[in-house]
Amino acid sequence: MMQVKATREGLVGHRTASGYVIDAIVPFVALPSVFALHRVVRVTNPANHRTAIAIVLDVGPWEVNDDAYVFDGRRPAAESGVDSRGRATNSAGIDLGERIWRDLEMQDNTLVTWEFLE
């Protein structure tokens, strides 16, 4: 299980890396690896112990090839403060879709834990 900073995906109406058009209904997240697409994860808000199940339908935040973080347990590259393209990051390791944000009762961009279920 990995504990990282989570941010809100937002962007309702935009298309994700998997082709999904973002809405506030489908429980999805983004992780920075194309190999994570369509995998199922459990996400927990440690502040209130609420848990939700989500599908990975987008690639990000910030990075798109951070397999060492997603699959090998290393810290997210975005935590360095700069992504591989030189952009300043917000240190997030996972983006939460609207449904997951609500289900976890997130109040701000803060820590969550996540793990693959498959």
N, C-alpha and C positions, 0 to 999 in steps of 0.2 A: 504494500500500500504506500502511495506517495502523497506527501502533504506539500501543496504548492499554493501560490496565490491564484485566485480565480477572478476573472472579470466577466462582465455581462456582454454577451455577443451582440445584442441589439440588432441593428440592420434588418428589421422586419421588411420583407418584400424583396430583399436581395437574394441572389443565388449563391449557394455554398460550393465548395470544391467537388462535392458529390452530385451537384445538380439540383439539390433540394432548395426550394424557395422558402426562405425563413418565415415562419409564422409563430404565434404564441402558444400553439397547441402541442406540437411534436416535441417530446423530451430528447433533446440532442445536446451534444457538446462538440468542441473543437479541440483536437490535440495536434501537435506539430509533426505529424508524419502521415504520408499518404497510405502507408501500410496499416494504419489504425482505422481507416475508413470502414464503416459498417460493422465495427466491433462493438460489443456491449460493455459498458462500464457501470460500476457503482460509485456514486459520488456522495460524500458525507460532509455536512457542515459541522465541524467539531464544536462550534459555539453553542449549538442547540441539539446536536446529535441526530438531526433529521437526515434521512438517506433517500436517494432517488436513483432509479435505474435509467440510463440514457444510452442512445446510440451515437457513435461518432459519425457526424455528417459533414464536418468541415475540418480544414487543415489550418492550424494556427494555435494560439496567437503568435504573431511575429514570425516565427520560424516555420519552415515547411519540411525540413529534413533533419529534425532533431530525434533520430531513431535511438540514439544513446540514452536520452531521457525517457522516451516513451516505452522502450523495450528492455533497456539494460539497467534501469534504476539510477542513472546519473541525474544530477540536478539539471533543470531546464536551462538551455543556453540563454534564454531571454532574461534570466536572473542576473546576467552580467551587466545589464543596463543598455547594451547595444546588440542589435541583431546582426546576422551575417551580411546584411546589406548596408550596415553602418547607421541604421536608424536607431534613435533612442527608444527603448522599450519601457513598459510599465512593470516589468519583472514577472508578468503572469505566465503560468505554465499550462493553464486550461481556460477556455472560454465556455461559459454556460449559456445555453439558449434560454429564452424567456420562461418556458415551462419549468425547467430545472431550477432557475433562479428563484421562481416563486415557490416551488415545492420545498426547496431548502430554506426558505424564508431568509434569504440573503439580504443584508442591510447595506452592504458596501463591498468593494473589491477587497476580499480578505481570504484567509486560508480555507482550503477544503482538502479532503483526502480523496483519492480515487484509485480504482483498481479495475483491471479487466475481469469480466465474469466468464469468459470462454477460455 
